C-alpha cells in the first residue's frame, strides 16, 4: 500500500566543532557528498568561519585531483571558481552584494542548480535560493573562542543520509 504522505524534511544535525581542525574535518566529510547542481548555503555571524569552512572544502576537492591551489576569500571579487574532479565549484561571498542584478552579472544565477555552489550570506539570494539546498550555520561557542557549533539542515530528502551520518557524530574531535 502506497502512502500519500509527503516525504519528511530531514532532521537537522547539530555538531560541536572544538577547533579549526574539527571545522576542516567537517568540510572534508561534506566535500565527498557534493555533486554538480548542489548548493551549500553558509550562514552565521561575521568571523564565525564560513570562508574557512569553504576554503577547507574546496582544498579537499582539489586535493582529490592531486592539486593544490590558493583559495582566496571572494569577499572583494564576490565569486571565485575552481575546476575539480567532482565538477566546477563556485564560491560566492554575497556580503557586499548591492542588488539582485549583480547575481546575473556574476553568472551566479546560471550556476545555481548546475554547478557546485558554496554561498556565504545566502539571504541576499532571495528569489534565487534553491529549495533543495543544504544549509550550514556556524555559531560561536561562548565558552571557547576557537570552538564553533555547526547546524546542518535541508528541506530536500536527498540530504537525509548525509544529515543522519553527521547527526551520529555529535562532535568532530581533533585527532
Backbone as CSV, one residue per row, in Angstrom:
resi,resn,N_x,N_y,N_z,CA_x,CA_y,CA_z,C_x,C_y,C_z
1,UNK,0.840,-1.183,0.000,0.000,0.000,0.000,0.881,1.241,0.000
2,UNK,0.574,2.170,-0.892,1.373,3.365,-1.020,0.826,4.466,-0.127
3,UNK,1.737,5.218,0.457,1.347,6.325,1.328,1.281,7.610,0.518
4,UNK,0.273,8.431,0.811,0.152,9.728,0.155,0.885,10.811,0.934
5,UNK,1.501,10.435,2.035,2.193,11.421,2.865,3.401,11.978,2.125
6,UNK,3.593,13.265,2.264,4.757,13.917,1.665,6.011,13.464,2.400
7,UNK,7.145,13.382,1.688,8.374,12.987,2.367,8.712,13.986,3.465
8,UNK,9.174,13.463,4.579,9.504,14.330,5.703,10.806,15.067,5.445
9,UNK,10.865,16.271,5.980,12.096,17.038,5.927,13.122,16.340,6.806
10,UNK,14.344,16.160,6.304,15.362,15.514,7.132,15.600,16.292,8.427
11,UNK,15.860,15.564,9.484,16.130,16.177,10.786,17.485,16.889,10.742
12,UNK,17.570,18.131,11.236,18.852,18.842,11.253,19.874,18.115,12.131
13,UNK,21.137,18.323,11.827,22.234,17.764,12.622,22.968,18.916,13.295
14,UNK,23.213,18.789,14.590,23.991,19.781,15.331,25.306,19.131,15.730
15,UNK,26.400,19.812,15.414,27.725,19.231,15.591,28.619,20.205,16.344
16,UNK,29.310,19.705,17.361,30.289,20.506,18.095,31.607,20.482,17.330
17,UNK,32.182,21.659,17.154,33.468,21.799,16.473,34.429,22.482,17.443
18,UNK,35.220,21.703,18.193,36.050,22.281,19.246,37.244,23.093,18.757
19,UNK,37.556,23.021,17.454,38.749,23.705,16.954,38.616,23.955,15.455
20,UNK,39.499,24.799,14.908,39.512,24.959,13.452,39.761,23.630,12.725
21,UNK,40.597,22.757,13.286,40.848,21.452,12.661,39.554,20.635,12.584
22,UNK,38.736,20.701,13.607,37.456,19.983,13.592,36.535,20.557,12.513
23,UNK,36.583,21.873,12.329,35.797,22.512,11.273,36.268,22.015,9.907
24,UNK,37.585,21.905,9.734,38.134,21.372,8.478,37.704,19.927,8.255
25,UNK,37.659,19.152,9.320,37.218,17.754,9.210,35.787,17.664,8.696
26,UNK,34.926,18.511,9.235,33.540,18.531,8.775,33.492,18.902,7.295
27,UNK,34.292,19.887,6.892,34.341,20.287,5.481,34.799,19.126,4.605
28,UNK,35.808,18.393,5.061,36.300,17.244,4.287,35.212,16.179,4.140
29,UNK,34.444,15.957,5.204,33.360,14.976,5.140,32.275,15.411,4.153
30,UNK,31.887,16.674,4.219,30.827,17.154,3.323,31.279,17.192,1.872
31,UNK,32.557,17.461,1.639,33.071,17.549,0.270,32.787,16.269,-0.512
32,UNK,32.821,15.139,0.150,32.592,13.847,-0.516,31.172,13.710,-1.047
33,UNK,30.249,14.464,-0.503,28.835,14.302,-0.847,28.334,15.296,-1.892
34,UNK,29.137,16.288,-2.223,28.671,17.325,-3.148,28.878,16.916,-4.599
35,UNK,27.902,17.282,-5.430,27.987,16.992,-6.859,27.354,18.143,-7.636
36,UNK,27.607,18.206,-8.944,27.056,19.307,-9.732,25.552,19.463,-9.510
37,UNK,25.146,20.707,-9.352,23.753,21.039,-9.081,23.476,21.285,-7.614
38,UNK,24.422,20.901,-6.742,24.236,21.096,-5.300,24.610,22.511,-4.882
39,UNK,23.877,23.017,-3.908,24.175,24.315,-3.318,24.285,24.149,-1.818
40,UNK,25.371,24.676,-1.262,25.594,24.694,0.177,25.532,26.142,0.626
41,UNK,24.549,26.449,1.465,24.354,27.799,1.982,25.086,27.914,3.312
42,UNK,26.004,28.875,3.409,26.821,29.059,4.609,26.362,30.307,5.344
43,UNK,25.847,30.117,6.559,25.358,31.247,7.340,26.053,31.294,8.693
44,UNK,25.905,32.428,9.346,26.493,32.636,10.660,27.030,34.050,10.747
45,UNK,27.363,34.480,11.954,27.852,35.847,12.118,29.219,36.056,11.455
46,UNK,29.572,37.313,11.270,30.885,37.674,10.733,31.960,37.011,11.592
47,UNK,32.931,36.384,10.933,34.046,35.772,11.646,33.780,34.391,12.214
48,UNK,32.618,33.819,11.945,32.282,32.504,12.509,33.011,31.360,11.809
49,UNK,33.561,31.608,10.625,34.323,30.574,9.938,33.735,30.094,8.627
50,UNK,32.835,30.868,8.035,32.219,30.454,6.771,33.268,30.313,5.663
51,UNK,34.118,31.320,5.510,35.152,31.272,4.478,36.176,30.188,4.793
52,UNK,36.547,30.048,6.049,37.482,28.998,6.455,36.923,27.625,6.082
53,UNK,35.645,27.418,6.369,34.988,26.152,6.035,35.012,25.929,4.525
54,UNK,34.592,26.942,3.759,34.553,26.815,2.296,35.944,26.534,1.740
55,UNK,36.954,27.228,2.255,38.332,27.018,1.806,38.752,25.563,2.054
56,UNK,38.458,25.037,3.232,38.809,23.645,3.553,38.100,22.669,2.621
57,UNK,36.837,22.928,2.346,36.058,22.059,1.470,36.625,22.080,0.050
58,UNK,36.907,23.263,-0.466,37.441,23.394,-1.831,38.824,22.756,-1.927
59,UNK,39.680,22.998,-0.936,41.015,22.399,-0.963,40.932,20.873,-0.923
60,UNK,39.963,20.335,-0.212,39.755,18.884,-0.194,39.388,18.381,-1.585
61,UNK,38.492,19.077,-2.248,38.067,18.662,-3.584,39.222,18.759,-4.583
62,UNK,40.038,19.797,-4.472,41.199,19.938,-5.350,42.229,18.846,-5.067
63,UNK,42.437,18.540,-3.791,43.424,17.525,-3.399,43.059,16.150,-3.943
64,UNK,41.770,15.892,-4.109,41.338,14.615,-4.687,41.899,14.439,-6.095
65,UNK,42.184,15.554,-6.768,42.790,15.531,-8.110,44.306,15.670,-8.032
66,UNK,44.852,15.657,-6.813,46.287,15.826,-6.648,46.748,17.256,-6.873
67,UNK,45.845,18.201,-6.693,46.178,19.613,-6.938,46.083,20.412,-5.655
68,UNK,46.885,21.458,-5.593,46.779,22.426,-4.508,46.730,23.801,-5.150
69,UNK,45.757,24.578,-4.750,45.639,25.966,-5.218,45.334,26.833,-4.017
70,UNK,45.777,28.063,-4.095,45.338,29.031,-3.099,43.831,29.187,-3.267
71,UNK,43.144,29.313,-2.169,41.695,29.517,-2.202,41.419,30.817,-1.455
72,UNK,41.484,31.937,-2.184,41.275,33.225,-1.521,39.808,33.459,-1.181
73,UNK,39.592,34.349,-0.251,38.227,34.744,0.085,37.637,35.519,-1.090
74,UNK,36.395,35.240,-1.443,35.760,36.007,-2.511,35.097,37.295,-2.013
75,UNK,35.530,37.789,-0.856,34.895,38.970,-0.275,34.869,40.143,-1.250
76,UNK,35.962,40.387,-1.965,36.007,41.544,-2.862,35.628,41.195,-4.295
77,UNK,35.972,40.000,-4.745,35.611,39.595,-6.108,34.169,39.085,-6.172
78,UNK,33.597,38.767,-5.028,32.256,38.206,-4.847,32.153,36.730,-5.237
79,UNK,32.864,36.307,-6.297,32.813,34.904,-6.722,34.207,34.437,-7.142
80,UNK,34.556,33.224,-6.738,35.756,32.528,-7.213,35.289,31.170,-7.730
81,UNK,35.887,30.695,-8.818,35.520,29.378,-9.348,36.742,28.461,-9.379
82,UNK,36.473,27.163,-9.258,37.522,26.143,-9.220,37.050,24.933,-10.002
83,UNK,37.927,24.384,-10.837,37.623,23.136,-11.543,38.142,21.983,-10.707
84,UNK,37.242,21.082,-10.319,37.621,19.913,-9.526,37.124,18.658,-10.236
85,UNK,37.595,17.527,-9.798,37.143,16.260,-10.365,35.666,16.002,-10.138
86,UNK,35.089,16.660,-9.132,33.658,16.498,-8.844,32.803,17.459,-9.653
87,UNK,33.422,18.433,-10.287,32.696,19.438,-11.046,33.219,20.824,-10.726
88,UNK,32.667,21.803,-11.413,33.073,23.183,-11.165,32.458,23.657,-9.851
89,UNK,33.284,24.300,-9.033,32.833,24.821,-7.742,32.821,26.344,-7.815
90,UNK,31.699,26.915,-7.440,31.560,28.364,-7.340,31.484,28.720,-5.866
91,UNK,32.395,29.580,-5.423,32.379,30.055,-4.038,32.022,31.533,-4.081
92,UNK,30.867,31.865,-3.532,30.368,33.240,-3.562,30.245,33.792,-2.150
93,UNK,30.694,35.017,-1.980,30.508,35.750,-0.726,29.663,36.966,-1.079
94,UNK,28.404,36.928,-0.706,27.454,37.960,-1.132,27.298,39.092,-0.127
95,UNK,28.183,39.175,0.853,28.073,40.194,1.894,28.017,41.599,1.296
96,UNK,28.809,41.858,0.266,28.874,43.203,-0.325,27.939,43.379,-1.523
97,UNK,27.107,42.401,-1.787,26.184,42.486,-2.914,25.241,43.670,-2.718
98,UNK,25.077,44.465,-3.762,24.224,45.650,-3.635,22.855,45.483,-4.283
99,UNK,22.688,44.470,-5.115,21.391,44.254,-5.746,21.342,42.920,-6.459
100,UNK,20.129,42.418,-6.674,19.955,41.118,-7.326,20.491,41.105,-8.750
101,UNK,20.514,42.269,-9.412,21.029,42.313,-10.778,22.492,41.884,-10.832
102,UNK,23.224,42.067,-9.732,24.623,41.642,-9.687,24.751,40.122,-9.767
103,UNK,23.758,39.393,-9.280,23.811,37.931,-9.355,23.905,37.472,-10.805
104,UNK,23.140,38.113,-11.673,23.185,37.763,-13.091,24.496,38.207,-13.723
105,UNK,24.971,39.394,-13.342,26.252,39.880,-13.864,27.385,38.930,-13.502
106,UNK,27.324,38.366,-12.311,28.356,37.442,-11.846,28.209,36.050,-12.454
107,UNK,27.038,35.760,-13.029,26.769,34.436,-13.577,26.268,33.448,-12.540
108,UNK,26.089,33.921,-11.312,25.682,33.018,-10.237,24.278,32.464,-10.463
109,UNK,23.402,33.276,-11.028,22.048,32.801,-11.301,22.047,31.574,-12.200
110,UNK,22.957,31.548,-13.181,23.067,30.396,-14.083,23.767,29.218,-13.420
111,UNK,24.717,29.497,-12.534,25.490,28.426,-11.887,24.650,27.644,-10.883
112,UNK,23.738,28.323,-10.200,22.893,27.645,-9.212,22.069,26.567,-9.902
113,UNK,22.106,25.379,-9.366,21.371,24.264,-9.947,22.139,23.526,-11.027
114,UNK,23.289,24.073,-11.434,24.100,23.430,-12.472,25.493,23.058,-11.960
115,UNK,26.093,23.957,-11.195,27.438,23.745,-10.653,27.331,23.466,-9.156
116,UNK,28.455,23.165,-8.525,28.504,23.060,-7.068,28.703,24.483,-6.560
117,UNK,27.746,24.986,-5.795,27.808,26.371,-5.328,27.881,26.429,-3.807
118,UNK,28.876,27.157,-3.307,29.014,27.438,-1.882,28.715,28.915,-1.734
119,UNK,27.693,29.262,-0.968,27.237,30.648,-0.916,27.240,31.166,0.514
120,UNK,28.113,32.158,0.756,28.114,32.852,2.040,27.136,34.017,1.943
121,UNK,26.441,34.296,3.018,25.406,35.334,3.082,24.300,35.054,2.062
122,UNK,23.727,33.847,2.085,22.732,33.459,1.085,21.412,34.215,1.185
123,UNK,21.176,34.890,2.293,19.926,35.655,2.396,19.848,36.721,1.309
124,UNK,20.974,37.069,0.699,20.981,38.049,-0.387,20.610,37.422,-1.741
125,UNK,20.410,36.107,-1.760,19.971,35.429,-2.990,18.481,35.608,-3.239
126,UNK,17.721,35.809,-2.198,16.256,35.925,-2.214,15.594,34.963,-3.200
127,UNK,15.124,35.442,-4.317,14.357,34.614,-5.253,15.193,33.500,-5.879
128,UNK,16.500,33.618,-5.822,17.380,32.610,-6.419,17.655,31.430,-5.485
129,UNK,17.216,31.504,-4.229,17.524,30.446,-3.259,17.003,29.091,-3.739
130,UNK,17.887,28.120,-3.928,17.422,26.794,-4.352,16.673,26.095,-3.217
131,UNK,15.504,25.542,-3.478,14.721,24.907,-2.413,15.359,23.624,-1.878
132,UNK,16.247,23.013,-2.664,16.860,21.753,-2.243,18.283,21.932,-1.717
133,UNK,18.633,23.148,-1.329,19.988,23.426,-0.841,20.223,22.814,0.536
134,UNK,21.475,22.548,0.807,21.926,22.138,2.130,22.392,23.402,2.834
135,UNK,22.005,23.582,4.082,22.396,24.773,4.844,23.329,24.387,5.981
136,UNK,24.380,25.177,6.142,25.306,25.016,7.257,25.387,26.346,7.985
137,UNK,24.983,26.327,9.235,25.039,27.531,10.070,26.148,27.336,11.095
138,UNK,27.121,28.239,11.103,28.219,28.189,12.063,27.971,29.220,13.149
139,UNK,28.106,28.788,14.393,27.863,29.659,15.539,29.044,29.603,16.491
140,UNK,29.297,30.713,17.154,30.349,30.764,18.166,29.970,29.914,19.373
141,UNK,30.979,29.401,20.052,30.818,28.732,21.339,31.220,29.761,22.390
142,UNK,30.307,30.124,23.268,30.562,31.174,24.262,31.680,30.824,25.231
143,UNK,31.983,29.530,25.372,32.990,29.113,26.355,34.399,29.046,25.792
144,UNK,34.539,28.986,24.467,35.860,28.807,23.865,35.918,29.581,22.549
145,UNK,36.818,30.565,22.431,36.860,31.384,21.220,37.252,30.618,19.952
146,UNK,37.893,29.456,20.092,38.282,28.645,18.932,37.174,27.690,18.489
147,UNK,36.234,27.417,19.374,35.202,26.407,19.110,33.996,27.011,18.390
148,UNK,33.314,26.155,17.649,32.089,26.531,16.944,31.069,25.409,17.107
149,UNK,29.844,25.744,16.797,28.774,24.757,16.669,28.280,24.865,15.232
150,UNK,28.030,23.734,14.623,27.512,23.708,13.260,26.119,23.109,13.281
151,UNK,25.224,23.725,12.544,23.871,23.204,12.370,23.667,22.949,10.883
152,UNK,23.502,21.697,10.530,23.255,21.301,9.146,21.772,21.017,8.974
153,UNK,21.175,21.583,7.932,19.758,21.330,7.688,19.476,21.378,6.189
154,UNK,18.359,20.782,5.819,17.938,20.769,4.418,16.456,20.456,4.357
155,UNK,15.811,20.963,3.323,14.400,20.651,3.111,14.252,19.425,2.217
156,UNK,15.277,19.135,1.418,15.184,18.041,0.448,15.614,16.711,1.050
157,UNK,14.871,15.684,0.713,15.173,14.345,1.197,16.508,13.800,0.718
158,UNK,17.043,14.349,-0.381,18.337,13.896,-0.894,19.421,13.983,0.166
159,UNK,19.292,14.926,1.074,20.316,15.152,2.094,20.111,14.298,3.342
160,UNK,19.015,13.538,3.412,18.723,12.742,4.615,19.903,11.859,5.036
161,UNK,20.503,11.040,4.136,21.611,10.186,4.580,22.803,10.989,5.105
162,UNK,23.059,12.128,4.489,24.179,12.972,4.935,23.897,13.509,6.326
163,UNK,22.700,14.035,6.534,22.350,14.592,7.844,22.337,13.509,8.911
164,UNK,21.836,12.329,8.568,21.825,11.236,9.549,23.244,10.820,9.913
165,UNK,24.122,10.749,8.921,25.518,10.385,9.195,26.191,11.439,10.070
166,UNK,25.916,12.693,9.794,26.521,13.766,10.584,25.932,13.807,11.994
167,UNK,24.645,13.520,12.115,23.990,13.560,13.428,24.558,12.502,14.365
168,UNK,25.035,11.399,13.807,25.614,10.356,14.658,26.970,10.774,15.199
169,UNK,27.539,11.803,14.598,28.807,12.345,15.085,28.499,13.698,15.700
170,UNK,28.187,13.723,16.959,27.804,14.978,17.609,28.980,15.927,17.748
171,UNK,30.207,15.416,17.551,31.386,16.276,17.613,32.438,15.750,16.650
172,UNK,33.208,16.644,16.103,34.353,16.297,15.276,35.581,16.634,16.105
173,UNK,36.080,15.649,16.822,37.208,15.873,17.725,38.507,15.979,16.941
174,UNK,39.482,16.607,17.566,40.813,16.685,16.981,41.489,15.331,17.111
175,UNK,42.203,14.930,16.074,42.971,13.673,16.133,44.434,13.990,16.306
